[in-house]
Amino acid sequence: MQYIVVGLGGALGSIVRFSLGKAISSKSSMVFPIATFIINITGAVLLGLVSSIGVGGNLYLLMADGFLGAYTTFSTFMYEGFTLIKDKQSLNALVYVLSSLLLGVVGFALGSLVGTAFR
């Protein structure tokens, strides 16, 4: 049953990521990979929230491991970071990687604080 719950969450998370990524990218002409950046930061905030509100069992598997695991994307983050370097956009690559890491940690902490306040 756990695999089905994670799989369902993962399917939904990847569909939302794909749709949101396309929508954001279509409105941006930046070299900076803003869609993946926004998706990963919001995913960190949501994971902090879900982790701190006391969700357990299958609901946690659905939301955290499934949906948010598929919604965020480390592989795309790495690909886009290295592509920026390859395209001689080293400053953009540095800003992208460091700000993603820093804001991801801050976002998780913020989501956790909000979740703890509502628990």
GUPADREN-349339 format. One record per atom (N, C-alpha, C): x, y, z; residue in one letter; atom name. Coordinates in nm, 2 decimals. Example, Ala and Ser with C-alpha at 12.3 -4.5 7.8 and 13.67 -1.06 7.14 Angstrom:
BEGIN
      xx      yy      zz  gumi  lumlum
    1.32   -0.57    0.78     A       N
    1.23   -0.45    0.78     A      CA
    1.32   -0.33    0.78     A       C
    1.28   -0.22    0.71     S       N
    1.37   -0.11    0.71     S      CA
    1.29    0.00    0.79     S       C
end
This chain:
BEGIN
      xx      yy      zz  gumi  lumlum
    0.08   -0.12    0.00     M       N
    0.00    0.00    0.00     M      CA
    0.09    0.13    0.00     M       C
    0.20    0.12    0.07     Q       N
    0.29    0.24    0.08     Q      CA
    0.34    0.28   -0.06     Q       C
    0.37    0.18   -0.14     Y       N
    0.43    0.21   -0.27     Y      CA
    0.32    0.28   -0.36     Y       C
    0.20    0.24   -0.34     I       N
    0.09    0.30   -0.42     I      CA
    0.07    0.44   -0.38     I       C
    0.07    0.47   -0.25     V       N
    0.06    0.60   -0.19     V      CA
    0.17    0.69   -0.24     V       C
    0.29    0.65   -0.23     V       N
    0.41    0.73   -0.28     V      CA
    0.40    0.75   -0.43     V       C
    0.36    0.65   -0.50     G       N
    0.35    0.66   -0.65     G      CA
    0.25    0.75   -0.69     G       C
    0.13    0.75   -0.62     L       N
    0.03    0.85   -0.65     L      CA
    0.07    0.99   -0.62     L       C
    0.13    1.01   -0.51     G       N
    0.19    1.14   -0.48     G      CA
    0.29    1.19   -0.57     G       C
    0.38    1.09   -0.61     G       N
    0.48    1.13   -0.71     G      CA
    0.43    1.16   -0.85     G       C
    0.33    1.09   -0.89     A       N
    0.26    1.13   -1.02     A      CA
    0.21    1.27   -1.01     A       C
    0.14    1.30   -0.91     L       N
    0.08    1.43   -0.89     L      CA
    0.18    1.54   -0.88     L       C
    0.29    1.51   -0.81     G       N
    0.40    1.61   -0.79     G      CA
    0.47    1.64   -0.92     G       C
    0.49    1.53   -1.00     S       N
    0.57    1.56   -1.12     S      CA
    0.48    1.63   -1.23     S       C
    0.35    1.61   -1.22     I       N
    0.26    1.68   -1.31     I      CA
    0.25    1.83   -1.28     I       C
    0.24    1.85   -1.15     V       N
    0.24    1.99   -1.10     V      CA
    0.37    2.06   -1.13     V       C
    0.49    1.99   -1.11     R       N
    0.62    2.05   -1.14     R      CA
    0.63    2.08   -1.29     R       C
    0.59    1.99   -1.37     F       N
    0.60    2.01   -1.52     F      CA
    0.51    2.12   -1.56     F       C
    0.39    2.13   -1.52     S       N
    0.29    2.24   -1.55     S      CA
    0.34    2.37   -1.50     S       C
    0.38    2.38   -1.38     L       N
    0.43    2.50   -1.32     L      CA
    0.56    2.55   -1.39     L       C
    0.65    2.46   -1.41     G       N
    0.77    2.49   -1.48     G      CA
    0.75    2.55   -1.62     G       C
    0.66    2.49   -1.69     K       N
    0.63    2.54   -1.83     K      CA
    0.56    2.68   -1.82     K       C
    0.47    2.70   -1.72     A       N
    0.41    2.83   -1.71     A      CA
    0.50    2.94   -1.67     A       C
    0.59    2.91   -1.57     I       N
    0.69    3.01   -1.53     I      CA
    0.79    3.04   -1.64     I       C
    0.84    2.93   -1.71     S       N
    0.94    2.95   -1.82     S      CA
    0.88    3.03   -1.93     S       C
    0.75    3.01   -1.96     S       N
    0.69    3.08   -2.07     S      CA
    0.68    3.23   -2.05     S       C
    0.69    3.27   -1.92     K       N
    0.67    3.41   -1.89     K      CA
    0.81    3.48   -1.86     K       C
    0.92    3.40   -1.87     S       N
    1.05    3.45   -1.83     S      CA
    1.14    3.44   -1.95     S       C
    1.22    3.54   -1.97     S       N
    1.33    3.54   -2.07     S      CA
    1.47    3.54   -2.01     S       C
    1.47    3.51   -1.88     M       N
    1.60    3.51   -1.81     M      CA
    1.69    3.39   -1.84     M       C
    1.82    3.41   -1.84     V       N
    1.91    3.30   -1.85     V      CA
    1.91    3.22   -1.72     V       C
    1.88    3.28   -1.61     F       N
    1.87    3.22   -1.48     F      CA
    1.75    3.12   -1.48     F       C
    1.77    3.00   -1.44     P       N
    1.67    2.89   -1.44     P      CA
    1.56    2.92   -1.33     P       C
    1.48    3.02   -1.35     I       N
    1.39    3.07   -1.24     I      CA
    1.28    2.96   -1.21     I       C
    1.24    2.89   -1.31     A       N
    1.13    2.79   -1.28     A      CA
    1.17    2.68   -1.18     A       C
    1.29    2.62   -1.21     T       N
    1.34    2.52   -1.11     T      CA
    1.37    2.58   -0.98     T       C
    1.42    2.70   -0.98     F       N
    1.45    2.77   -0.86     F      CA
    1.33    2.79   -0.77     F       C
    1.22    2.84   -0.83     I       N
    1.10    2.87   -0.76     I      CA
    1.04    2.74   -0.71     I       C
    1.04    2.64   -0.79     I       N
    0.98    2.51   -0.76     I      CA
    1.06    2.44   -0.64     I       C
    1.19    2.45   -0.65     N       N
    1.27    2.38   -0.54     N      CA
    1.25    2.46   -0.41     N       C
    1.25    2.59   -0.41     I       N
    1.23    2.67   -0.29     I      CA
    1.09    2.65   -0.23     I       C
    0.99    2.66   -0.31     T       N
    0.86    2.63   -0.26     T      CA
    0.84    2.49   -0.20     T       C
    0.91    2.40   -0.27     G       N
    0.91    2.26   -0.22     G      CA
    0.98    2.24   -0.08     G       C
    1.08    2.32   -0.06     A       N
    1.15    2.32    0.07     A      CA
    1.06    2.37    0.17     A       C
    0.99    2.48    0.14     V       N
    0.90    2.54    0.24     V      CA
    0.79    2.44    0.27     V       C
    0.73    2.38    0.17     L       N
    0.62    2.29    0.19     L      CA
    0.67    2.17    0.27     L       C
    0.79    2.12    0.24     L       N
    0.84    2.00    0.32     L      CA
    0.86    2.04    0.46     L       C
    0.91    2.16    0.49     G       N
    0.92    2.20    0.63     G      CA
    0.79    2.21    0.70     G       C
    0.69    2.26    0.63     L       N
    0.55    2.26    0.68     L      CA
    0.50    2.13    0.71     L       C
    0.50    2.04    0.61     V       N
    0.45    1.90    0.62     V      CA
    0.52    1.83    0.73     V       C
    0.65    1.84    0.74     S       N
    0.73    1.77    0.84     S      CA
    0.70    1.82    0.99     S       C
    0.66    1.94    1.00     S       N
    0.64    1.99    1.13     S      CA
    0.50    1.99    1.19     S       C
    0.40    1.97    1.10     I       N
    0.26    1.97    1.15     I      CA
    0.21    1.84    1.21     I       C
    0.30    1.74    1.21     G       N
    0.26    1.61    1.27     G      CA
    0.19    1.52    1.18     G       C
    0.20    1.54    1.05     V       N
    0.14    1.45    0.95     V      CA
    0.22    1.32    0.96     V       C
    0.15    1.21    0.96     G       N
    0.22    1.08    0.97     G      CA
    0.16    0.98    0.88     G       C
    0.22    0.86    0.88     G       N
    0.16    0.75    0.81     G      CA
    0.16    0.77    0.66     G       C
    0.05    0.72    0.60     N       N
    0.03    0.73    0.46     N      CA
    0.02    0.87    0.41     N       C
   -0.04    0.96    0.49     L       N
   -0.05    1.10    0.44     L      CA
    0.09    1.16    0.43     L       C
    0.18    1.13    0.52     Y       N
    0.31    1.18    0.51     Y      CA
    0.38    1.13    0.38     Y       C
    0.36    1.00    0.36     L       N
    0.42    0.93    0.24     L      CA
    0.37    0.99    0.11     L       C
    0.24    1.02    0.11     L       N
    0.18    1.08   -0.01     L      CA
    0.23    1.22   -0.03     L       C
    0.23    1.30    0.07     M       N
    0.27    1.44    0.06     M      CA
    0.42    1.47    0.05     M       C
    0.50    1.41    0.14     A       N
    0.64    1.44    0.15     A      CA
    0.72    1.35    0.05     A       C
    0.72    1.22    0.07     D       N
    0.80    1.13   -0.01     D      CA
    0.75    1.13   -0.15     D       C
    0.61    1.13   -0.17     G       N
    0.56    1.12   -0.30     G      CA
    0.55    1.25   -0.38     G       C
    0.46    1.34   -0.33     F       N
    0.43    1.46   -0.40     F      CA
    0.55    1.55   -0.40     F       C
    0.61    1.59   -0.29     L       N
    0.72    1.68   -0.28     L      CA
    0.85    1.62   -0.33     L       C
    0.86    1.49   -0.32     G       N
    0.98    1.42   -0.38     G      CA
    0.99    1.44   -0.53     G       C
    0.87    1.43   -0.59     A       N
    0.86    1.44   -0.74     A      CA
    0.85    1.59   -0.78     A       C
    0.79    1.67   -0.69     Y       N
    0.77    1.82   -0.73     Y      CA
    0.91    1.89   -0.73     Y       C
    1.00    1.86   -0.64     T       N
    1.13    1.92   -0.64     T      CA
    1.22    1.83   -0.72     T       C
    1.33    1.89   -0.77     T       N
    1.41    1.81   -0.86     T      CA
    1.56    1.85   -0.85     T       C
    1.63    1.76   -0.79     F       N
    1.78    1.79   -0.77     F      CA
    1.85    1.77   -0.90     F       C
    1.81    1.67   -0.98     S       N
    1.88    1.64   -1.10     S      CA
    1.87    1.76   -1.20     S       C
    1.75    1.82   -1.21     T       N
    1.74    1.94   -1.30     T      CA
    1.82    2.06   -1.24     T       C
    1.82    2.07   -1.11     F       N
    1.90    2.17   -1.05     F      CA
    2.05    2.16   -1.09     F       C
    2.10    2.04   -1.08     M       N
    2.24    2.02   -1.12     M      CA
    2.26    2.04   -1.27     M       C
    2.17    1.99   -1.35     Y       N
    2.19    2.01   -1.49     Y      CA
    2.19    2.15   -1.53     Y       C
    2.10    2.23   -1.48     E       N
    2.09    2.37   -1.51     E      CA
    2.21    2.45   -1.45     E       C
    2.26    2.41   -1.34     G       N
    2.38    2.48   -1.28     G      CA
    2.50    2.45   -1.37     G       C
    2.52    2.33   -1.41     F       N
    2.63    2.29   -1.50     F      CA
    2.62    2.35   -1.64     F       C
    2.49    2.36   -1.69     T       N
    2.47    2.42   -1.82     T      CA
    2.51    2.57   -1.81     T       C
    2.48    2.64   -1.70     L       N
    2.52    2.78   -1.69     L      CA
    2.67    2.79   -1.70     L       C
    2.74    2.70   -1.63     I       N
    2.89    2.71   -1.63     I      CA
    2.94    2.68   -1.78     I       C
    2.88    2.58   -1.84     K       N
    2.92    2.54   -1.98     K      CA
    2.90    2.66   -2.07     K       C
    2.79    2.73   -2.05     D       N
    2.75    2.85   -2.14     D      CA
    2.82    2.98   -2.09     D       C
    2.93    2.96   -2.01     K       N
    3.01    3.08   -1.97     K      CA
    2.93    3.18   -1.89     K       C
    2.83    3.13   -1.81     Q       N
    2.75    3.21   -1.72     Q      CA
    2.79    3.18   -1.58     Q       C
    2.92    3.18   -1.54     S       N
    2.97    3.14   -1.41     S      CA
    2.90    3.21   -1.30     S       C
    2.89    3.34   -1.31     L       N
    2.83    3.42   -1.20     L      CA
    2.68    3.38   -1.18     L       C
    2.61    3.36   -1.29     N       N
    2.47    3.31   -1.28     N      CA
    2.47    3.17   -1.21     N       C
    2.56    3.09   -1.25     A       N
    2.57    2.95   -1.19     A      CA
    2.59    2.96   -1.04     A       C
    2.69    3.04   -1.00     L       N
    2.72    3.06   -0.86     L      CA
    2.60    3.11   -0.78     L       C
    2.54    3.22   -0.84     V       N
    2.42    3.27   -0.77     V      CA
    2.31    3.17   -0.76     V       C
    2.29    3.10   -0.87     Y       N
    2.18    2.99   -0.87     Y      CA
    2.21    2.88   -0.77     Y       C
    2.32    2.83   -0.77     V       N
    2.35    2.72   -0.67     V      CA
    2.35    2.76   -0.53     V       C
    2.42    2.87   -0.50     L       N
    2.43    2.92   -0.36     L      CA
    2.29    2.97   -0.31     L       C
    2.22    3.05   -0.39     S       N
    2.09    3.10   -0.34     S      CA
    1.99    2.98   -0.33     S       C
    2.00    2.88   -0.42     S       N
    1.91    2.77   -0.40     S      CA
    1.94    2.69   -0.27     S       C
    2.06    2.67   -0.24     L       N
    2.10    2.60   -0.12     L      CA
    2.06    2.69    0.00     L       C
    2.09    2.81    0.01     L       N
    2.06    2.90    0.12     L      CA
    1.91    2.92    0.14     L       C
    1.84    2.95    0.03     L       N
    1.70    2.97    0.04     L      CA
    1.62    2.85    0.07     L       C
    1.68    2.73    0.02     G       N
    1.62    2.60    0.05     G      CA
    1.62    2.57    0.20     G       C
    1.73    2.60    0.26     V       N
    1.74    2.57    0.40     V      CA
    1.65    2.67    0.48     V       C
    1.66    2.80    0.44     V       N
    1.58    2.90    0.51     V      CA
    1.43    2.87    0.48     V       C
    1.39    2.83    0.36     G       N
    1.26    2.80    0.33     G      CA
    1.21    2.68    0.41     G       C
    1.29    2.58    0.43     F       N
    1.25    2.46    0.51     F      CA
    1.23    2.51    0.65     F       C
    1.32    2.59    0.71     A       N
    1.31    2.64    0.84     A      CA
    1.18    2.72    0.86     A       C
    1.15    2.81    0.76     L       N
    1.03    2.89    0.77     L      CA
    0.91    2.80    0.77     L       C
    0.90    2.71    0.68     G       N
    0.79    2.62    0.67     G      CA
    0.77    2.54    0.80     G       C
    0.88    2.50    0.86     S       N
    0.88    2.43    0.99     S      CA
    0.83    2.52    1.10     S       C
    0.87    2.64    1.10     L       N
    0.82    2.74    1.20     L      CA
    0.67    2.76    1.19     L       C
    0.62    2.78    1.07     V       N
    0.48    2.80    1.04     V      CA
    0.40    2.67    1.09     V       C
    0.45    2.56    1.05     G       N
    0.39    2.43    1.08     G      CA
    0.38    2.41    1.23     G       C
    0.49    2.44    1.30     T       N
    0.49    2.42    1.45     T      CA
    0.39    2.52    1.51     T       C
    0.38    2.64    1.46     A       N
    0.29    2.74    1.51     A      CA
    0.14    2.69    1.50     A       C
    0.11    2.62    1.39     F       N
   -0.02    2.57    1.37     F      CA
   -0.06    2.44    1.43     F       C
    0.05    2.37    1.49     R       N
    0.03    2.24    1.54     R      CA
   -0.03    2.25    1.68     R       C
end
